[in-house]
Amino acid sequence: MSDAQRNTLGQVVGVLQLIVLIIGIAGLFTIIGKRDQQLTQTVSDLDKLAVVVNDLARAQTSSAVNDVNHSKSLEDIQRRLGELERKIK
């Protein structure tokens, strides 16, 4: 093999190595971009979930308060019915 052929072969190998390196770096940036997108989506989903959980907690609290009020009303009605029964007897 002559020196010119060796130089040409070396240049071809160098160019191929450069192409493979560029493809590898591009692949790395693509992977990092996908992970960043997944993290962003996860944070967004968690924020939405936090809002839903907050609304659910408020609804449960409101329901519990309403239950207490209904219970008091029922106890009052039961007490008045008891008084009416005693008056009738």
Sequence and secondary structure as in RCSB ss.txt:
>XXXX:A:sequence
MSDAQRNTLGQVVGVLQLIVLIIGIAGLFTIIGKRDQQLTQTVSDLDKLAVVVNDLARAQTSSAVNDVNHSKSLE
DIQRRLGELERKIK
>XXXX:A:secstr
  HHHHHHHHHHHHHHHHHHHHHHHHHHHHHHHHHHHHHHHHHHHHHHHHHHHHHHHHHHHHHHHHHHHHHHHHH
HHHHHHHHHHHHH 
